[in-house]
Amino acid sequence: MNEYTLSSFPNPAPIALWKRAIHKFQPRRPNQWAEVNAGWRLLFKFRRPWPRAPQARRSAQEVSVRLTMFSLILGIVCLAGVNTRGEDKKARSPLDAKLRVNVDVAKLQPSCQFELPGKAEQSFRNTEYRYAVLDKDGVQVEGALRFRVPLRTILLPQDKRSVTDLTEAEFVNKKLKSGEEYYFVVSVRNLTGLAKFIAP
């Protein structure tokens, strides 16, 4: 049997052209990785700079500082609240005394007298006073009092049996009718007293 090769033909050019034509019209397989490769190229184009460790350490330090500041502020607020509650409780403890209210009709000057048992030192702020002026029917008279500005502490010493305090309250004459009967009511913490007087 005779074997033929490309070298057996005197002119192999037609065969080469035939092979090129077959290769040209042969269907090509699509590139399945084209989109993947394009995605990776886009990702690496916009990737973050390589030195990420310093940035991570800096972010961790910032978070730690913020948590520490928040803890300190929270602790200060809690301590302030506890301290304030303690001071309020101490400041508003009941007074061991009897309150008598007096009104000097000639001067329209009210005063409070505290009768003390002499068991302990006591004190309170003048802002703890509460006042009211009532008419003979027990109805409150609006605008019958005005107050002086200074703030002070009233001391009730242990070695005294009586303390008289001239309060910051003053009567407004034009709100009181001459000859009418009124009641001046004072309260401070757990104590309450009143004085009856006739307006001059």
Contact map, one row per residue, 1 for C-alpha under 8 A:
11100000000000000000000000000000000000000000000000000000000000000000000000000000000000000000000000000000000000000000000000000000000000000000000000000000000000000000000000000000000000000000000000000000
11110000000000000000000000000000000000000000000000000000000000000000000000000000000000000000000000000000000000000000000000000000000000000000000000000000000000000000000000000000000000000000000000000000
11111000000000000000000000000000000000000000000000000000000000000000000000000000000000000000000000000000000000000000000000000000000000000000000000000000000000000000000000000000000000000000000000000000
01111111000000000000000000000000000000000000000000000000000000000000000000000000000000000000000000000000000000000000000000000000000000000000000000000000000000000000000000000000000000000000000000000000
00111111100000000000000000000000000000000000000000000000000000000000000000000000000000000000000000000000000000000000000000000000000000000000000000000000000000000000000000000000000000000000000000000000
00011111100100000000000000000000000000000000000000000000000000000000000000000000000000000000000000000000000000000000000000000000000000000000000000000000000000000000000000000000000000000000000000000000
00011111110100000000000000000000000000000000000000000000000000000000000000000000000000000000000000000000000000000000000000000000000000000000000000000000000000000000000000000000000000000000000000000000
00011111110000000000000000000000000000000000000000000000000000000000000000000000000000000000000000000000000000000000000000000000000000000000000000000000000000000000000000000000000000000000000000000000
00001111111100000000000000000000000000000000000000000000000000000000000000000000000000000000000000000000000000000000000000000000000000000000000000000000000000000000000000000000000000000000000000000000
00000011111100000000000000000000000000000000000000000000000000000000000000000000000000000000000000000000000000000000000000000000000000000000000000000000000000000000000000000000000000000000000000000000
00000000111111000000000000000000000000000000000000000000000000000000000000000000000000000000000000000000000000000000000000000000000000000000000000000000000000000000000000000000000000000000000000000000
00000110111111110000000000000000000000000000000000000000000000000000000000000000000000000000000000000000000000000000000000000000000000000000000000000000000000000000000000000000000000000000000000000000
00000000001111111000000000000000000000000000000000000000000000000000000000000000000000000000000000000000000000000000000000000000000000000000000000000000000000000000000000000000000000000000000000000000
00000000001111111100000000000000000000000000000000000000000000000000000000000000000000000000000000000000000000000000000000000000000000000000000000000000000000000000000000000000000000000000000000000000
00000000000111111110000000000000000000000000000000000000000000000000000000000000000000000000000000000000000000000000000000000000000000000000000000000000000000000000000000000000000000000000000000000000
00000000000111111111000000000000000000000000000000000000000000000000000000000000000000000000000000000000000000000000000000000000000000000000000000000000000000000000000000000000000000000000000000000000
00000000000011111111100000000000000000000000000000000000000000000000000000000000000000000000000000000000000000000000000000000000000000000000000000000000000000000000000000000000000000000000000000000000
00000000000001111111110000000000000000000000000000000000000000000000000000000000000000000000000000000000000000000000000000000000000000000000000000000000000000000000000000000000000000000000000000000000
00000000000000111111111000000000000000000000000000000000000000000000000000000000000000000000000000000000000000000000000000000000000000000000000000000000000000000000000000000000000000000000000000000000
00000000000000011111111100000000000000000000000000000000000000000000000000000000000000000000000000000000000000000000000000000000000000000000000000000000000000000000000000000000000000000000000000000000
00000000000000001111111110000000000000000000000000000000000000000000000000000000000000000000000000000000000000000000000000000000000000000000000000000000000000000000000000000000000000000000000000000000
00000000000000000111111111000000000000000000000000000000000000000000000000000000000000000000000000000000000000000000000000000000000000000000000000000000000000000000000000000000000000000000000000000000
00000000000000000011111111000000000000000000000000000000000000000000000000000000000000000000000000000000000000000000000000000000000000000000000000000000000000000000000000000000000000000000000000000000
00000000000000000001111111000000000000000000000000000000000000000000000000000000000000000000000000000000000000000000000000000000000000000000000000000000000000000000000000000000000000000000000000000000
00000000000000000000111111100000000000000000000000000000000000000000000000000000000000000000000000000000000000000000000000000000000000000000000000000000000000000000000000000000000000000000000000000000
00000000000000000000011111110000000000000000000000000000000000000000000000000000000000000000000000000000000000000000000000000000000000000000000000000000000000000000000000000000000000000000000000000000
00000000000000000000000011111000000000000000000000000000000000000000000000000000000000000000000000000000000000000000000000000000000000000000000000000000000000000000000000000000000000000000000000000000
00000000000000000000000001111100000000000000000000000000000000000000000000000000000000000000000000000000000000000000000000000000000000000000000000000000000000000000000000000000000000000000000000000000
00000000000000000000000000111110000000000000000000000000000000000000000000000000000000000000000000000000000000000000000000000000000000000000000000000000000000000000000000000000000000000000000000000000
00000000000000000000000000011111000000000000000000000000000000000000000000000000000000000000000000000000000000000000000000000000000000000000000000000000000000000000000000000000000000000000000000000000
00000000000000000000000000001111110000000000000000000000000000000000000000000000000000000000000000000000000000000000000000000000000000000000000000000000000000000000000000000000000000000000000000000000
00000000000000000000000000000111111000000000000000000000000000000000000000000000000000000000000000000000000000000000000000000000000000000000000000000000000000000000000000000000000000000000000000000000
00000000000000000000000000000011111110000000000000000000000000000000000000000000000000000000000000000000000000000000000000000000000000000000000000000000000000000000000000000000000000000000000000000000
00000000000000000000000000000011111111000000000000000000000000000000000000000000000000000000000000000000000000000000000000000000000000000000000000000000000000000000000000000000000000000000000000000000
00000000000000000000000000000001111111100000000000000000000000000000000000000000000000000000000000000000000000000000000000000000000000000000000000000000000000000000000000000000000000000000000000000000
00000000000000000000000000000000111111110000000000000000000000000000000000000000000000000000000000000000000000000000000000000000000000000000000000000000000000000000000000000000000000000000000000000000
00000000000000000000000000000000111111111000000000000000000000000000000000000000000000000000000000000000000000000000000000000000000000000000000000000000000000000000000000000000000000000000000000000000
00000000000000000000000000000000011111111100000000000000000000000000000000000000000000000000000000000000000000000000000000000000000000000000000000000000000000000000000000000000000000000000000000000000
00000000000000000000000000000000001111111110000000000000000000000000000000000000000000000000000000000000000000000000000000000000000000000000000000000000000000000000000000000000000000000000000000000000
00000000000000000000000000000000000111111111000000000000000000000000000000000000000000000000000000000000000000000000000000000000000000000000000000000000000000000000000000000000000000000000000000000000
00000000000000000000000000000000000011111111100000000000000000000000000000000000000000000000000000000000000000000000000000000000000000000000000000000000000000000000000000000000000000000000000000000000
00000000000000000000000000000000000001111111110000000000000000000000000000000000000000000000000000000000000000000000000000000000000000000000000000000000000000000000000000000000000000000000000000000000
00000000000000000000000000000000000000111111111000000000000000000000000000000000000000000000000000000000000000000000000000000000000000000000000000000000000000000000000000000000000000000000000000000000
00000000000000000000000000000000000000011111111000000000000000000000000000000000000000000000000000000000000000000000000000000000000000000000000000000000000000000000000000000000000000000000000000000000
00000000000000000000000000000000000000001111111000000000000000000000000000000000000000000000000000000000000000000000000000000000000000000000000000000000000000000000000000000000000000000000000000000000
00000000000000000000000000000000000000000111111100000000000000000000000000000000000000000000000000000000000000000000000000000000000000000000000000000000000000000000000000000000000000000000000000000000
00000000000000000000000000000000000000000011111110000000000000000000000000000000000000000000000000000000000000000000000000000000000000000000000000000000000000000000000000000000000000000000000000000000
00000000000000000000000000000000000000000000011111000000000000000000000000000000000000000000000000000000000000000000000000000000000000000000000000000000000000000000000000000000000000000000000000000000
00000000000000000000000000000000000000000000001111110000000000000000000000000000000000000000000000000000000000000000000000000000000000000000000000000000000000000000000000000000000000000000000000000000
00000000000000000000000000000000000000000000000111110000000000000000000000000000000000000000000000000000000000000000000000000000000000000000000000000000000000000000000000000000000000000000000000000000
00000000000000000000000000000000000000000000000011111110000000000000000000000000000000000000000000000000000000000000000000000000000000000000000000000000000000000000000000000000000000000000000000000000
00000000000000000000000000000000000000000000000011111111000000000000000000000000000000000000000000000000000000000000000000000000000000000000000000000000000000000000000000000000000000000000000000000000
00000000000000000000000000000000000000000000000000111111100000000000000000000000000000000000000000000000000000000000000000000000000000000000000000000000000000000000000000000000000000000000000000000000
00000000000000000000000000000000000000000000000000111111110000000000000000000000000000000000000000000000000000000000000000000000000000000000000000000000000000000000000000000000000000000000000000000000
00000000000000000000000000000000000000000000000000111111111000000000000000000000000000000000000000000000000000000000000000000000000000000000000000000000000000000000000000000000000000000000000000000000
00000000000000000000000000000000000000000000000000011111111100000000000000000000000000000000000000000000000000000000000000000000000000000000000000000000000000000000000000000000000000000000000000000000
00000000000000000000000000000000000000000000000000001111111110000000000000000000000000000000000000000000000000000000000000000000000000000000000000000000000000000000000000000000000000000000000000000000
00000000000000000000000000000000000000000000000000000111111111000000000000000000000000000000000000000000000000000000000000000000000000000000000000000000000000000000000000000000000000000000000000000000
00000000000000000000000000000000000000000000000000000011111111100000000000000000000000000000000000000000000000000000000000000000000000000000000000000000000000000000000000000000000000000000000000000000
00000000000000000000000000000000000000000000000000000001111111110000000000000000000000000000000000000000000000000000000000000000000000000000000000000000000000000000000000000000000000000000000000000000
00000000000000000000000000000000000000000000000000000000111111111000000000000000000000000000000000000000000000000000000000000000000000000000000000000000000000000000000000000000000000000000000000000000
00000000000000000000000000000000000000000000000000000000011111111100000000000000000000000000000000000000000000000000000000000000000000000000000000000000000000000000000000000000000000000000000000000000
00000000000000000000000000000000000000000000000000000000001111111110000000000000000000000000000000000000000000000000000000000000000000000000000000000000000000000000000000000000000000000000000000000000
00000000000000000000000000000000000000000000000000000000000111111111000000000000000000000000000000000000000000000000000000000000000000000000000000000000000000000000000000000000000000000000000000000000
00000000000000000000000000000000000000000000000000000000000011111111100000000000000000000000000000000000000000000000000000000000000000000000000000000000000000000000000000000000000000000000000000000000
00000000000000000000000000000000000000000000000000000000000001111111110000000000000000000000000000000000000000000000000000000000000000000000000000000000000000000000000000000000000000000000000000000000
00000000000000000000000000000000000000000000000000000000000000111111111000000000000000000000000000000000000000000000000000000000000000000000000000000000000000000000000000000000000000000000000000000000
00000000000000000000000000000000000000000000000000000000000000011111111100000000000000000000000000000000000000000000000000000000000000000000000000000000000000000000000000000000000000000000000000000000
00000000000000000000000000000000000000000000000000000000000000001111111110000000000000000000000000000000000000000000000000000000000000000000000000000000000000000000000000000000000000000000000000000000
00000000000000000000000000000000000000000000000000000000000000000111111111000000000000000000000000000000000000000000000000000000000000000000000000000000000000000000000000000000000000000000000000000000
00000000000000000000000000000000000000000000000000000000000000000011111111100000000000000000000000000000000000000000000000000000000000000000000000000000000000000000000000000000000000000000000000000000
00000000000000000000000000000000000000000000000000000000000000000001111111110000000000000000000000000000000000000000000000000000000000000000000000000000000000000000000000000000000000000000000000000000
00000000000000000000000000000000000000000000000000000000000000000000111111111000000000000000000000000000000000000000000000000000000000000000000000000000000000000000000000000000000000000000000000000000
00000000000000000000000000000000000000000000000000000000000000000000011111111100000000000000000000000000000000000000000000000000000000000000000000000000000000000000000000000000000000000000000000000000
00000000000000000000000000000000000000000000000000000000000000000000001111111110000000000000000000000000000000000000000000000000000000000000000000000000000000000000000000000000000000000000000000000000
00000000000000000000000000000000000000000000000000000000000000000000000111111111000000000000000000000000000000000000000000000000000000000000000000000000000000000000000000000000000000000000000000000000
00000000000000000000000000000000000000000000000000000000000000000000000011111111100000000000000000000000000000000000000000000000000000000000000000000000000000000000000000000000000000000000000000000000
00000000000000000000000000000000000000000000000000000000000000000000000001111111110000000000000000000000000000000000000000000000000000000000000000000000000000000000000000000000000000000000000000000000
00000000000000000000000000000000000000000000000000000000000000000000000000111111111000000000000000000000000000000000000000000000000000000000000000000000000000000000000000000000000000000000000000000000
00000000000000000000000000000000000000000000000000000000000000000000000000011111111100000000000000000000000000000000000000000000000000000000000000000000000000000000000000000000000000000000000000000000
00000000000000000000000000000000000000000000000000000000000000000000000000001111111110000000000000000000000000000000000000000000000000000000000000000000000000000000000000000000000000000000000000000000
00000000000000000000000000000000000000000000000000000000000000000000000000000111111111000000000000000000000000000000000000000000000000000000000000000000000000000000000000000000000000000000000000000000
00000000000000000000000000000000000000000000000000000000000000000000000000000011111111100000000000000000000000000000000000000000000000000000000000000000000000000000000000000000000000000000000000000000
00000000000000000000000000000000000000000000000000000000000000000000000000000001111111110000000000000000000000000000000000000000000000000000000000000000000000000000000000000000000000000000000000000000
00000000000000000000000000000000000000000000000000000000000000000000000000000000111111111000000000000000000000000000000000000000000000000000000000000000000000000000000000000000000000000000000000000000
00000000000000000000000000000000000000000000000000000000000000000000000000000000011111111100000000000000000000000000000000000000000000000000000000000000000000000000000000000000000000000000000000000000
00000000000000000000000000000000000000000000000000000000000000000000000000000000001111111110000000000000000000000000000000000000000000000000000000000000000000000000000000000000000000000000000000000000
00000000000000000000000000000000000000000000000000000000000000000000000000000000000111111111000000000000000000000000000000000000000000000000000000000000000000000000000000000000000000000000000000000000
00000000000000000000000000000000000000000000000000000000000000000000000000000000000011111111100000000000000000000000000000000000000000000000000000000000000000000000000000000000000000000000000000000000
00000000000000000000000000000000000000000000000000000000000000000000000000000000000001111111100000000000000000000000000000000000000000000000000000000000000000000000000000000000000000000000000000000000
00000000000000000000000000000000000000000000000000000000000000000000000000000000000000111111100000000000000000000000000000010000000000000000000000000000000000000000000000000000000000000000000000000000
00000000000000000000000000000000000000000000000000000000000000000000000000000000000000011111110000000000000000000000000000000000000000000000000000000000000000000000000000000000000000000000100000000000
00000000000000000000000000000000000000000000000000000000000000000000000000000000000000001111111000000000000000000000000000000000000000000000000000000000000000000000000000000000000000000000100000000000
00000000000000000000000000000000000000000000000000000000000000000000000000000000000000000001111100000000000000000000000000000000000000000000000000000000000000000000000000000000000000000000110000000000
00000000000000000000000000000000000000000000000000000000000000000000000000000000000000000000111110000000000000000000000001000000000000000000000000000000000000000000000000000000000000000000111000000000
00000000000000000000000000000000000000000000000000000000000000000000000000000000000000000000011111000000000000000001100000000000000000000000000000000000000000000000000000000000000000000000000000000000
00000000000000000000000000000000000000000000000000000000000000000000000000000000000000000000001111100000000000000111100000000000000000000000000000000000000000000000000000000000000000000000001000000000
00000000000000000000000000000000000000000000000000000000000000000000000000000000000000000000000111110000000000000111000000000000000000000000000000000000000000000000000000000000000000000000001000000000
00000000000000000000000000000000000000000000000000000000000000000000000000000000000000000000000011111000000000011110000000000000000000000000000000000000000000000000000000000000000000000000001110000000
00000000000000000000000000000000000000000000000000000000000000000000000000000000000000000000000001111100000000011110000000000000000000000000000000000000000000000000000000000000000000000000000011000000
00000000000000000000000000000000000000000000000000000000000000000000000000000000000000000000000000111110000001111000000000000000000000000000000000000000000000000000000000000000000000011100000011100000
00000000000000000000000000000000000000000000000000000000000000000000000000000000000000000000000000011111000001111000000000000000000000000000000000000000000000000000000000000000000000000000000001100000
00000000000000000000000000000000000000000000000000000000000000000000000000000000000000000000000000001111100111100000000000000000000000000000000000000000000000000000000000000000000000010000000000111000
00000000000000000000000000000000000000000000000000000000000000000000000000000000000000000000000000000111111111000000000000000000000000000000000000000000000000000000000000000000000000000000000000000000
00000000000000000000000000000000000000000000000000000000000000000000000000000000000000000000000000000011111110000000000000000000000000000000000000000000000000000000000000000000000000000000000000001111
00000000000000000000000000000000000000000000000000000000000000000000000000000000000000000000000000000001111110000000000000000000000000000000000000000000000000000000000000000000000000000000000000000001
00000000000000000000000000000000000000000000000000000000000000000000000000000000000000000000000000000001111110000000000000000000000000000000000000000000000000000000000000000000000000000000000000000000
00000000000000000000000000000000000000000000000000000000000000000000000000000000000000000000000000000011111111000000000000000000000000000000000000000000000000000000000001100000000000000000000000000000
00000000000000000000000000000000000000000000000000000000000000000000000000000000000000000000000000000011111111100000000000000000000000000000000000000000000000000000010001100000000000000000000000000000
00000000000000000000000000000000000000000000000000000000000000000000000000000000000000000000000000001111000111110000000000000000000000000000000000000000000000000000011011000000000000000000000000000000
00000000000000000000000000000000000000000000000000000000000000000000000000000000000000000000000000001110000011111000000000000000000000000000000000000000000000000001111000000000000000000000000000000000
00000000000000000000000000000000000000000000000000000000000000000000000000000000000000000000000000111100000001111100000000000000000000000000000000000000000000000001111000000000000000000000000000000000
00000000000000000000000000000000000000000000000000000000000000000000000000000000000000000000000000111100000000111110000000000000000000000000000000000000000000000111100000000000000000000000000000000000
00000000000000000000000000000000000000000000000000000000000000000000000000000000000000000000000011110000000000011111000000000000000000000000000000000000000000000111000000000000000000000000000000000000
00000000000000000000000000000000000000000000000000000000000000000000000000000000000000000000000011110000000000001111100000000000000000000000000000000000000000001110000000000000000000000000000000000000
00000000000000000000000000000000000000000000000000000000000000000000000000000000000000000000000111000000000000000111110000000000000000000000000000000000000101011110000000000000000000000000000000000000
00000000000000000000000000000000000000000000000000000000000000000000000000000000000000000000000110000000000000000011111000000000000000000000000000000000000001001000000000000000000000000000000000000000
00000000000000000000000000000000000000000000000000000000000000000000000000000000000000000000000000000000000000000001111110000000000000000000000000000000000011111000000000000000000000000000000000000000
00000000000000000000000000000000000000000000000000000000000000000000000000000000000000000000000000000000000000000000111110000000000000000000000000000000000001000000000000000000000000000000000000000000
00000000000000000000000000000000000000000000000000000000000000000000000000000000000000000000000000000000000000000000011111000000000000000000000000000000000011000000000000000000000000000000000000000000
00000000000000000000000000000000000000000000000000000000000000000000000000000000000000000000000000000000000000000000011111100000000000000000000000000000001111000000000000000000000000000000000000000000
00000000000000000000000000000000000000000000000000000000000000000000000000000000000000000000001000000000000000000000000111110000000000000000000000000000001111000000000000000000000000000000000000000000
00000000000000000000000000000000000000000000000000000000000000000000000000000000000000000000000000000000000000000000000011111000000000000000000000000000111100000000000000000000000000000000000000000000
00000000000000000000000000000000000000000000000000000000000000000000000000000000000000000010000000000000000000000000000001111101000000000000000000000000111000000000000000000000000000000000000000000000
00000000000000000000000000000000000000000000000000000000000000000000000000000000000000000000000000000000000000000000000000111111100000000000000000000011110000000000000000000000000000000000000000000000
00000000000000000000000000000000000000000000000000000000000000000000000000000000000000000000000000000000000000000000000000011111100000000000000000000011110000000000001100000000000000000000000000000000
00000000000000000000000000000000000000000000000000000000000000000000000000000000000000000000000000000000000000000000000000001111100000000000000000000010000000000000000000000000000000000000000000000000
00000000000000000000000000000000000000000000000000000000000000000000000000000000000000000000000000000000000000000000000000011111110000000000000000000000000000000000000000000000000000000001100000000000
00000000000000000000000000000000000000000000000000000000000000000000000000000000000000000000000000000000000000000000000000001111111000000000000000000000000000000000000000000000000000000111100000000000
00000000000000000000000000000000000000000000000000000000000000000000000000000000000000000000000000000000000000000000000000000001111100000000000000000000000000000000000000000000000000000111000000000000
00000000000000000000000000000000000000000000000000000000000000000000000000000000000000000000000000000000000000000000000000000000111110000000000000000000000000000000000010000000000000011110000000000000
00000000000000000000000000000000000000000000000000000000000000000000000000000000000000000000000000000000000000000000000000000000011111000001100000000000000000000000000000000000000000011100000000000000
00000000000000000000000000000000000000000000000000000000000000000000000000000000000000000000000000000000000000000000000000000000001111100001110110000000000000000000000000000000000001111000000000000000
00000000000000000000000000000000000000000000000000000000000000000000000000000000000000000000000000000000000000000000000000000000000111111111100000000000000000000000000000000000000001111000000000000000
00000000000000000000000000000000000000000000000000000000000000000000000000000000000000000000000000000000000000000000000000000000000011111111100000000000000000000000000000000000000111100000000000000000
00000000000000000000000000000000000000000000000000000000000000000000000000000000000000000000000000000000000000000000000000000000000001111110000000000000000000000000000000000000000111100000000000000000
00000000000000000000000000000000000000000000000000000000000000000000000000000000000000000000000000000000000000000000000000000000000001111110000000000000000000000000000000000000000000000000000000000000
00000000000000000000000000000000000000000000000000000000000000000000000000000000000000000000000000000000000000000000000000000000000001111111000000000000000000000000000000000000000000100000000000000000
00000000000000000000000000000000000000000000000000000000000000000000000000000000000000000000000000000000000000000000000000000000000001111111100000000000000000000000000000000000000000000000000000000000
00000000000000000000000000000000000000000000000000000000000000000000000000000000000000000000000000000000000000000000000000000000000111100111110000000000000000000000000000000000000000000000000000000000
00000000000000000000000000000000000000000000000000000000000000000000000000000000000000000000000000000000000000000000000000000000000111100011111100000000000000000000000000000010000000000000000000000000
00000000000000000000000000000000000000000000000000000000000000000000000000000000000000000000000000000000000000000000000000000000000010000001111100000000000000000000000000000000000000000000000000000000
00000000000000000000000000000000000000000000000000000000000000000000000000000000000000000000000000000000000000000000000000000000000000000000111111000000000000000000000000010010000000000000000000000000
00000000000000000000000000000000000000000000000000000000000000000000000000000000000000000000000000000000000000000000000000000000000010000000111111000000000000000000000000111011000000000000000000000000
00000000000000000000000000000000000000000000000000000000000000000000000000000000000000000000000000000000000000000000000000000000000010000000001111100000000000000000000011110000000000000000000000000000
00000000000000000000000000000000000000000000000000000000000000000000000000000000000000000000000000000000000000000000000000000000000000000000001111110000000000000000000011110000000000000000000000000000
00000000000000000000000000000000000000000000000000000000000000000000000000000000000000000000000000000000000000000000000000000000000000000000000011111000000000000000000111000000000000000000000000000000
00000000000000000000000000000000000000000000000000000000000000000000000000000000000000000000000000000000000000000000000000000000000000000000000001111100000000000000000111000000000000000000000000000000
00000000000000000000000000000000000000000000000000000000000000000000000000000000000000000000000000000000000000000000000000000000000000000000000000111110000000000000000100000000000000000000000000000000
00000000000000000000000000000000000000000000000000000000000000000000000000000000000000000000000000000000000000000000000000000000000000000000000000011111000000000000000000000000000000000000000000000000
00000000000000000000000000000000000000000000000000000000000000000000000000000000000000000000000000000000000000000000000000001110000000000000000000001111100000000000000000000000000000000000000000000000
00000000000000000000000000000000000000000000000000000000000000000000000000000000000000000000000000000000000000000000000000001100000000000000000000000111110000000000000000000000000000000000000000000000
00000000000000000000000000000000000000000000000000000000000000000000000000000000000000000000000000000000000000000000000000111100000000000000000000000011111000000000000000000000000000000000000000000000
00000000000000000000000000000000000000000000000000000000000000000000000000000000000000000000000000000000000000000000000000111100000000000000000000000001111100000000100000000000000000000000000000000000
00000000000000000000000000000000000000000000000000000000000000000000000000000000000000000000000000000000000000000000000011110000000000000000000000000000111110000000000000000000000000000000000000000000
00000000000000000000000000000000000000000000000000000000000000000000000000000000000000000000000000000000000000000001000011100000000000000000000000000000011111010010000000000000000000000000000000000000
00000000000000000000000000000000000000000000000000000000000000000000000000000000000000000000000000000000000000000000010111000000000000000000000000000000001111110000000000000000000000000000000000000000
00000000000000000000000000000000000000000000000000000000000000000000000000000000000000000000000000000000000000000001111111000000000000000000000000000000000111111000000000000000000000000000000000000000
00000000000000000000000000000000000000000000000000000000000000000000000000000000000000000000000000000000000000000000010000000000000000000000000000000000000011111000000000000000000000000000000000000000
00000000000000000000000000000000000000000000000000000000000000000000000000000000000000000000000000000000000000000001010000000000000000000000000000000000000111111110000000000000000000000000000000000000
00000000000000000000000000000000000000000000000000000000000000000000000000000000000000000000000000000000000000000011110000000000000000000000000000000000000001111110000000000000000000000000000000000000
00000000000000000000000000000000000000000000000000000000000000000000000000000000000000000000000000000000000000001111000000000000000000000000000000000000000000011111000000000000000000000000000000000000
00000000000000000000000000000000000000000000000000000000000000000000000000000000000000000000000000000000000000001111000000000000000000000000000000000000000100011111100000000000000000000000000000000000
00000000000000000000000000000000000000000000000000000000000000000000000000000000000000000000000000000000000000111100000000000000000000000000000000000000000000000111110000000000000000000000000000000000
00000000000000000000000000000000000000000000000000000000000000000000000000000000000000000000000000000000000000111000000000000000000000000000000000000000010000000011111000000000000000000000000000000000
00000000000000000000000000000000000000000000000000000000000000000000000000000000000000000000000000000000000011110000000000000000000000000000000000000000000000000001111100000000000000000000000000000000
00000000000000000000000000000000000000000000000000000000000000000000000000000000000000000000000000000000000001110000000000000100000000000000000000000000000000000000111110000000000000000000000000000000
00000000000000000000000000000000000000000000000000000000000000000000000000000000000000000000000000000000000000000000000000000100000000000000000000111000000000000000011111000000000000000000000000000000
00000000000000000000000000000000000000000000000000000000000000000000000000000000000000000000000000000000000001000000000000000000001000000000000011110000000000000000001111100000000000000000000000000000
00000000000000000000000000000000000000000000000000000000000000000000000000000000000000000000000000000000000111000000000000000000000000000000000011110000000000000000000111110000000000000000000000000000
00000000000000000000000000000000000000000000000000000000000000000000000000000000000000000000000000000000000110000000000000000000000000000000000111000000000000000000000011111000000000000000000000000000
00000000000000000000000000000000000000000000000000000000000000000000000000000000000000000000000000000000000000000000000000000000000000000000001111000000000000000000000001111111000000000000000000000000
00000000000000000000000000000000000000000000000000000000000000000000000000000000000000000000000000000000000000000000000000000000000000000000000100000000000000000000000000111111100000000000000000000000
00000000000000000000000000000000000000000000000000000000000000000000000000000000000000000000000000000000000000000000000000000000000000000000000000000000000000000000000000011111100000000000000000000000
00000000000000000000000000000000000000000000000000000000000000000000000000000000000000000000000000000000000000000000000000000000000000000000101100000000000000000000000000011111100000000000000000000000
00000000000000000000000000000000000000000000000000000000000000000000000000000000000000000000000000000000000000000000000000000000000000000000000100000000000000000000000000011111110100000000000000000010
00000000000000000000000000000000000000000000000000000000000000000000000000000000000000000000000000000000000000000000000000000000000000000000000000000000000000000000000000001111111100000000000000000010
00000000000000000000000000000000000000000000000000000000000000000000000000000000000000000000000000000000000000000000000000000000000000000000000000000000000000000000000000000001111100000000000000000111
00000000000000000000000000000000000000000000000000000000000000000000000000000000000000000000000000000000000000000000000000000000000000000000000000000000000000000000000000000000111110000000000000000111
00000000000000000000000000000000000000000000000000000000000000000000000000000000000000000000000000000000000000000000000000000000000000110000000000000000000000000000000000000001111111000000000000000110
00000000000000000000000000000000000000000000000000000000000000000000000000000000000000000000000000000000000000000000000000000000000000110000000000000000000000000000000000000000001111100000000000011110
00000000000000000000000000000000000000000000000000000000000000000000000000000000000000000000000000000000000000000000000000000000000011110000000000000000000000000000000000000000000111110000000000011110
00000000000000000000000000000000000000000000000000000000000000000000000000000000000000000000000000000000000000000000000000000000000011110100000000000000000000000000000000000000000011111000000001111000
00000000000000000000000000000000000000000000000000000000000000000000000000000000000000000000000000001010000000000000000000000000001111000000000000000000000000000000000000000000000001111100000001111000
00000000000000000000000000000000000000000000000000000000000000000000000000000000000000000000000000001000000000000000000000000000001111000000000000000000000000000000000000000000000000111110000111100000
00000000000000000000000000000000000000000000000000000000000000000000000000000000000000000000000000001000000000000000000000000000111100000000000000000000000000000000000000000000000000011111000111000000
00000000000000000000000000000000000000000000000000000000000000000000000000000000000000000000000000000000000000000000000000000000111000000000000000000000000000000000000000000000000000001111111110000000
00000000000000000000000000000000000000000000000000000000000000000000000000000000000000000000000000000000000000000000000000000001110000000000000000000000000000000000000000000000000000000111111100000000
00000000000000000000000000000000000000000000000000000000000000000000000000000000000000000001111000000000000000000000000000000001100000000000000000000000000000000000000000000000000000000011111000000000
00000000000000000000000000000000000000000000000000000000000000000000000000000000000000000000011000000000000000000000000000000000000000000000000000000000000000000000000000000000000000000011111100000000
00000000000000000000000000000000000000000000000000000000000000000000000000000000000000000000001011100000000000000000000000000000000000000000000000000000000000000000000000000000000000000011111110000000
00000000000000000000000000000000000000000000000000000000000000000000000000000000000000000000000000100000000000000000000000000000000000000000000000000000000000000000000000000000000000001111011111000000
00000000000000000000000000000000000000000000000000000000000000000000000000000000000000000000000000111000000000000000000000000000000000000000000000000000000000000000000000000000000000001110001111100000
00000000000000000000000000000000000000000000000000000000000000000000000000000000000000000000000000011100000000000000000000000000000000000000000000000000000000000000000000000000000000111100000111110000
00000000000000000000000000000000000000000000000000000000000000000000000000000000000000000000000000001110000000000000000000000000000000000000000000000000000000000000000000000000000000111000000011111000
00000000000000000000000000000000000000000000000000000000000000000000000000000000000000000000000000000010000000000000000000000000000000000000000000000000000000000000000000000000000011110000000001111100
00000000000000000000000000000000000000000000000000000000000000000000000000000000000000000000000000000010100000000000000000000000000000000000000000000000000000000000000000000000000011110000000000111110
00000000000000000000000000000000000000000000000000000000000000000000000000000000000000000000000000000000100000000000000000000000000000000000000000000000000000000000000000000000011111000000000000011111
00000000000000000000000000000000000000000000000000000000000000000000000000000000000000000000000000000000100000000000000000000000000000000000000000000000000000000000000000000001111111000000000000001111
00000000000000000000000000000000000000000000000000000000000000000000000000000000000000000000000000000000110000000000000000000000000000000000000000000000000000000000000000000000011000000000000000000111
